[in-house]
Amino acid sequence: MTTRLRIPDADAMEGLGARLAGLLAAGDLVVLDGPLGAGKTTLTRGLGAALGARGAVTSPTFVLAREHPTSSGVPFVHVDAYRLASAVELDDLDLDWARAIVAIEWGEGKVDADSWLAIDIERPEGGDPDAELDAPAPRRVRLHGHGPRGTALESALRPV
């Protein structure tokens, strides 16, 4: 099943990340996709803030992965897989998936896991690819759970 959401602005995108953070535990994997400027990092910032991540949650484009200690003791790992070609290259980062909460930007087709939550963010057609999410155009978000844990996360995020 796929859940569809309409996210009106950056605050709401960060709020979605915060809501998701309240559901996550060690071993959970979130894979975010969408064009430049769609809001992947904005959602991840909300996720990190709600997890109590230390340090600025920014796109780890040049370092590929950044681990943030959190107030709960479960590390939050933020990955930018844009420059990676496959699941093998992602695995070469040698991340400890089981003990951390992991969010991967640009991860579609690069995940070799049993369970994850896919989040695809669409920016309106014709939008400026260099525009930040705080531009007034709403985003369309599709959530799709893979495996038992991913499916449970998707279900928990469905609107009531």
C-alpha positions in Angstrom: 0.0 0.0 0.0 1.1 3.6 -0.5 0.1 6.5 1.7 -0.1 10.0 0.1 0.3 13.2 2.0 0.2 16.9 1.0 2.8 19.0 2.8 2.1 22.7 2.5 5.5 24.2 3.7 8.8 23.7 5.3 7.4 23.7 8.8 5.0 21.0 8.0 7.8 18.9 6.3 9.9 19.3 9.5 6.7 18.3 11.5 6.4 15.1 9.4 10.0 14.3 10.3 9.3 15.0 14.0 6.2 12.8 13.9 8.2 10.0 12.2 11.0 10.3 14.9 8.5 9.5 17.6 7.9 6.1 15.9 11.5 5.1 15.2 13.8 2.7 17.1 17.3 1.3 16.6 17.5 -0.7 13.4 14.9 1.4 11.6 15.7 2.6 8.1 14.1 5.5 6.2 14.9 6.1 2.5 14.1 9.5 1.1 14.0 10.4 -2.6 12.9 13.3 -4.7 14.5 16.0 -6.9 16.8 18.7 -5.7 15.0 21.1 -3.4 12.1 18.8 -2.8 12.5 18.7 1.0 14.5 15.6 1.8 17.0 17.4 4.1 14.2 19.5 5.6 12.3 16.3 6.6 15.6 14.9 8.0 16.2 18.1 10.0 12.8 17.6 11.7 13.7 14.0 12.3 17.0 14.8 13.9 15.6 17.6 16.0 12.9 15.4 17.4 15.5 12.6 18.1 17.6 15.1 20.0 20.5 14.8 17.6 23.6 16.7 18.5 25.1 18.8 15.8 23.6 20.5 12.8 21.6 18.1 10.6 22.7 19.2 7.1 23.1 17.2 3.9 26.2 15.1 4.2 26.9 15.4 0.4 30.6 15.6 0.7 31.2 13.2 3.6 28.4 10.7 2.5 27.4 9.8 6.1 27.2 11.7 9.4 26.5 10.0 12.7 24.8 12.2 15.3 24.6 11.1 19.0 21.1 11.6 20.3 19.5 12.2 23.7 18.2 8.6 23.8 21.6 7.1 23.2 20.5 5.5 19.8 22.7 7.1 17.2 21.0 8.9 14.2 22.9 8.3 10.9 22.2 10.6 8.0 23.5 9.4 4.6 23.6 11.1 1.2 23.8 8.3 -1.4 23.6 10.7 -4.4 27.2 9.8 -5.5 26.8 6.1 -4.7 25.9 3.7 -7.6 24.6 0.7 -5.7 23.7 -1.2 -2.5 27.3 -2.6 -2.5 28.8 1.0 -2.4 26.3 1.9 0.4 27.3 -1.2 2.3 31.0 -0.2 1.9 30.3 2.7 4.2 30.2 0.0 7.0 27.3 1.6 8.9 26.0 -0.2 12.0 22.4 -0.4 10.8 21.2 -2.5 13.7 22.1 -0.1 16.5 21.2 3.2 14.8 18.3 5.0 13.2 19.3 5.6 9.6 18.0 8.1 7.1 19.3 7.8 3.5 18.7 10.6 1.0 18.9 9.5 -2.7 18.6 5.9 -1.6 16.1 4.5 -4.0 17.5 1.2 -5.5 20.5 1.3 -3.3 19.1 -0.4 -0.2 19.6 -4.1 0.5 17.5 -4.6 3.7 14.6 -6.6 4.9 12.5 -3.7 6.0 12.4 0.1 5.4 10.1 3.1 4.9 10.4 4.7 1.5 9.5 8.4 1.4 9.3 10.0 -2.1 8.8 13.8 -2.1 7.6 15.5 -5.3 8.2 19.2 -6.0 5.5 20.7 -8.2 6.3 20.6 -11.9 7.9 23.7 -13.3 9.3 24.6 -9.9 12.7 26.1 -9.5 15.1 23.2 -8.8 17.4 25.6 -6.9 14.5 26.8 -4.7 14.4 25.8 -1.0 11.4 24.2 0.5 10.3 27.5 2.0 9.1 28.4 -1.4 5.3 28.5 -1.2 4.6 25.5 -3.4 3.3 22.4 -1.5 4.9 19.0 -1.8 3.3 15.7 -2.5 4.8 12.9 -0.3 4.4 9.2 -0.9 5.1 6.8 1.9 5.6 3.1 1.1 6.6 0.5 3.7 8.8 -2.4 2.7 8.8 -5.4 5.0 7.1 -5.7 8.4 8.7 -2.7 10.1 8.4 -0.4 7.1 4.8 -1.3 6.7 4.1 -0.6 10.4 5.8 2.8 10.1 3.7 3.7 7.0 0.5 2.6 8.7 1.3 4.8 11.8 1.8 7.9 9.6 -1.5 7.6 7.7 -3.8 10.5 8.3 -6.8 9.6 10.5 
